[in-house]
Amino acid sequence: MASYLTVFLFLCMDVCVVMLFGVTRLSPLVVPYSFTTLWVGGLLRFTALVLVVFFYPASPAWMKRTSGVQTLAVHSLVYPAYVTLRWACGWSTLELIWGWHTWQGLLQSYAVSALSLLLWERYVPSVHTKKEEKPKEKGQASLQRLLGYLKPYQGRFTAVLLFVVASSLGEMAIPHYTGKITDWIVKEDEPDAFSNAIKIMSILTVMSAVFEFVCDLMYNITMSLVHTAIQSQVFESVLKQEIAFFDKSSSGELVSRITKDTNDMSESLSEELSLLMWYTMRLIFLYGSMLLLSVPLSVFTILGLPVIWIVPEFSGKFYQTHAVKVQESLAKSNSVATETFSSIKTVKSFANEDGESERYKKCLEHTYSLNKVEAAGYAASTWTNSMSSLALKVSILYYGGQLVAGNSVSSGDLVSFVLFEIQFSHAVEALMSYYPRVKKAVGASEKIFEYVDRKPDVSPEGSLAPKTLRGHVRFNNVTFAYPTRPDENVLKGVSLELKPGEVTALVGPADAGKSTIVRLLERFYKTEKEEILLDGRPLQDYKDQYLHEKISVVAQEPTLFARSIRENIKYGKADATDEEMYEAAKQANAHKFISGFPHGYDTNAGEKGDEVSGGQKQRIAIARALIRKPQILILDDSTSDLDAESEHMVHQALLKNSKGRTVLLITNKMGGVEMADNVVFLQGGEVLEQGNHDSLQKRNGRYAEFVRLQNTSFHRKAQEDS
């Protein structure tokens, strides 16, 4: 839209000016002031565009901002700048200066303007819309954050920059002395100059290589330190988040952010940023050397570069479009293969192997047809790249030959210039390739820094850490819904009490809210300040570390780490002695089977405890909880995989050693419930009945009905097993 509007305004204004010159015959009056007229014309174009943009109601909003005015200024003054550069090269520019009354100049004016519009559209897209400015600012903020990690190593990066300068300067030796050698050969004088040039080139090249080696070594080591610092901070920040955060984010996504994303970002910054730095410095030295050899040739090169960038764009877009289609077709083929292999039993049961093979073959044939088009697009893209680069080099040689014929430059200078130009073009292409990758790496860091900046959505940590804790817990009319399901209350006005020295059994059907009570007691989720009290004080008032030292939880499916059993038990108390470990294992009825392993307590538990049975895993987890000697012990159906004898022994050991300890037992096994001092029956997130087992049975209410159903299910299962 902006490009069309600009071109339309150019046309309207130029028609008026051409008619003015033709009718009034003003040309002879302004010939002595040709360049002044040229620049004044450009300023008039700019002024006319600005007036139309600001006074035309339907003009794009972005053009009224600073970025829009900047765009109009560039497109209005690009042609005067182009003609001035041609004049600096020594070319005839009279017919171009009078572009408003000569059709040749007028057409070239539009060609240059169109080229500038294409380049601006391609390489400066962020000025067109307001929405695109925000990511840019966000990316700049991320870049500043990344640079902040580099501050401790400012000295190293200064040394790296000096080595880059020295190495880049040394690489100028071969093109420079190659030209000198050419002049010496042509003139056939100074016989020792050739050998001296070879020696100097060799010394400078070797020194350049040494500087580059030292620079790369120092840079990569420093970037590894930066990567370690970033990854460590991200991991630490994620660990500090609340449980609700982990409910919403999958483990795979978190690990990917911490490892893959930080690795990709660091590798891009280490490799692409390094190359960007190298090529930028080389670009400066190369173009400086070209200017020293010939200003007209250098200007000519700059004028020709936009052409070799734009021409391959058209064929490149065609290739990129079909490359995406090929990837989509391959993904479809992979989907067919995955679906077939994952459902292989169904495929074989219907004897449809041939049908699936035909289906997969058709997908491959479609991919092949797209591959042919993609190959043609790739060939066309490569050909246009080569031809445009070749055209520029031939043009430079042609123009350089004219300068040599006119004694403006020597043959050796032309040879050196061509060598410099080859490296210069390569450096420009490399910069254009690596700069977007660096921007992408900076963009990838934005999600990582979101984790670093995120504040846990939990109540502020309290300050209470009393020397003694009785372990008296009270739930006062607690209503709670998980953050992932805010409209569904899991607990509805729950009130219950856990007393020190007593075992409280929490009983109820599935989805009654039993495990939710445990999670709230561990302060994994937020509740109102006065809803949960510990020793008469709000749970939120206690220090987090202190709270989890005093409360130990053993879940139905406990997680063991891929470490030794010794390390897993001592995970509950890192500084525990072996005697304390043995005592905890004996209370959990685990010491006997652990000692029976070939390596005893040094036996590896395997990934998530897969090397031990379910019952053994539960007893190891109970030992891990008991080694802390907690004041509040919560067993969340933690003996479900134990046989009756083992369960009885564990319960007896816990009762024997639970003097003064608050025990919350979540189970539907009546053997454990009958030994409890208090039973809380929970259903649908509400407490329906409370009391001991016998009194609740006599009441013949919901609890008694639940017990009958449990016993009926148990007897049926026993009959089926028999």
Secondary structure, 3 states (H helix, E strand, C coil): CHHHHHHHHHHHHHHHHHHHHHHHCCHHHHHHHHHHHHHHHHHHHHHHHHHHHHHCCCCCHHHHCHHHHHHHHHHHHHHHHHHHHHHHCCCCCHHHHCCCCCHHHHHHHHHHHHHHHHHHHHHCHHHCCCCCHHHHHHHHHHHHHHHHHHHHHHHHHHHHHHHHHHHHHHCCHHHHHHHHHHHHHHHCCCCCHHHHHHHHHHHHHHHHHHHHHHHHHHHHHHHHHHHHHHHHHHHHHHHCCCHHHHHHCCHHHHHHHHHHHHHHHHHHHHHHHHHHHHHHHHHHHHHHHHHHHCHHHHHHHHHHHHHHHHHHHHHHHHHHHHHHHHHHHHHHHHHHHHHHHHCHHHHHHCCCHHHHHHHHHHHHHHHHHHHHHHHHHHHHHHHHHHHHHHHHHHHHHHHHHHHHHCCCCCHHHHHHHHHHHHHHHHHHHHHHHHHHHHHHHHHHHHHHHHHHHCCCCCCCCCCECCCCCCCCEEEEEEEECCCCCCCCCCEEEEEEEECCCCEEEEECCCCCCHHHHHHHHCCCCCCCCCCEEECCEEHHHECHHHHHHHEEEECCCCCCCCCEHHHHHHCCCCCCCHHHHHHHHHHCCCHHHHHCCCCHHHCECCHHHCCCCHHHHHHHHHHHHHCCCCCEEEEECCCCCCCHHHHHHHHHHHHHCCCCCEEEEECCCHHHHHCCCEEEEEECCEEEEEECHHHHHHHCCHHHHHHHHHHHHHHHHHHHHC
